[in-house]
Structure formats: structure tokens, C-alpha cells
Amino acid sequence: MGRQEEGLAAVQRAIEIRERLAEANPDAYLPDLAKSSLVHGLMLIETAITDEAIWLILRGLSIAVEMELADLINAGASALRNAYQQKPSQTTETWRRVTSAEPPDWMTVVII
């Protein structure tokens, strides 16, 4: 709809609120924090593979794995695989900066 700046601001505000709520009641609010982090990362990665985009996706993915949230795990992993397939060298460089590690096989291996 051409209102990405407004959308980014809204999801950032949602993350801030959910961070506070998750501190008080992790079981109730960590899934929402994971979802908001993934959404924000996905919005950012659509325009550029940045450190912030990768970090947000990894944050959401980490929470999703910890809480066994299969749909969010699939969404985060899929976003990272897609970024790698579209721009492998840029995604690899960004991954290395953010994690100080090589990208995992699940992200870089193309399954036919």
C-alpha cells in the first residue's frame, strides 16, 4: 500500500511492548514477540539484506525454536533460505557479521 515506513514503525512499537510483556510473563508473550520480530525482519529483508533484518529473523527464529512454534520456525527458516538463494554472497557476509559463524547447511543447501 506504499506505507512501509508506517508499517515498520508500528511493528517496532509492537516489539517494544511485547518485550516488556514477555519479561513479566514469558510463556504468554514470547510467541507474540517471536512473531513481531519475524515480521519486522521480513519487512526489512524485502528491500535489503541488512544486519538488522538478519538479527530480527534470528531472534524470532530462536524464540520459536525454544518454544517449539513450528509455523514460526518454518517462516523464519524459509525467509533466510530465500534470502540466501536470491543473494548468496550478501546473505553469507551479513550472516557472518551478525553471528560470527558460517551460515548453517539448512540455509544454504538447495533441495531439489
N, C-alpha and C positions, 0 to 999 in steps of 0.2 A: 504493500500500500504506500510505499515511499516514505514511511515514517520510522525508519530504522533507529534513528537517534532516540526517539521517544521510547521505542521498544527496549533498547539497550538500557536506558535509564530506569525503566520500570523493572526489568529483570534484575538489575544491580540492586535496586531498593528491596526487592523480594529476597535476594540473597542476604542482605544485611539484616533484615527482620528474621529470616529463618535461622541465621547463625545464632542470634540471641535466643530464640525459642529452643533451638537444638541444645544449647548449653544447659538450659533448665530441664529439658525433657528430651533426651536424645532419641529414645525409641519412637516417640511420636513425631518428631520433626526432622530427623536426619533424612528420611526418604524425600521429603519436600526440598531440603537443601541440596541433595544429590540431583534431583530433577532440575532445580533452578540453575545449578552450576553447569549441568549439561546443556541446558537451553542457551545459557549465556555463551558458553564455549562454541556451541553450534552456530549461533548467530555471528560470532566473530570470525569463525573459520571459513564461513561462506565468502568473505571478502578477502581474507589474508590468513596465512598460517603463521600466527604470531605466538610468542611465548605465553601471553595471557590466554589465548584460545586453547592451546595445548594444556596449560596448567588447569584451567577450569574443567576441561573434559576429564583430565586425570583425577581431579578432585571428586567430581561426580561419580566417576567410574570406581574409584577407591571406596567411597561410601557404599555404592551399590554392591560391590563385591562383599564388603564386610557384612552388609545386611541381607545378602542373597536376594537382591532385587533383579531378577532375570531380565525383565524388559529394559531396565536402565542399563544393565551390563551390555546387552545386545546393542542398544542405541549408541552408547559411548564407544564400544569396540568398533562398530560399523563406521562411525564418524572418523575415527583415527585411521582405519583401513582405507576409507575413501580418500582422505587427505593424502595418505601415502601413495595410493595408486595414481592420483592426479598430479602430485608434485613430490616424487620420492626424495630428491636431494634436499629440498627445502624442508620437508617434514622431518627428515632424518637430522638435519642440522638443528632444527628447533627442538626436537625431542632431546637431543644431546645436551643442549643448553639448559633445558628445564629439568631434566632428570639426572644428568651426569652419567648416563648409561646409553648403550646402544638400543635401538628400537627392538622390541620383542618379536619373535618369529610370528606370533599370531597376527601381528600387524603388517608384516612385510611379505609374508608368503602368499603368493597368488594361488587360490584354489580354483581349478577349472571344473 
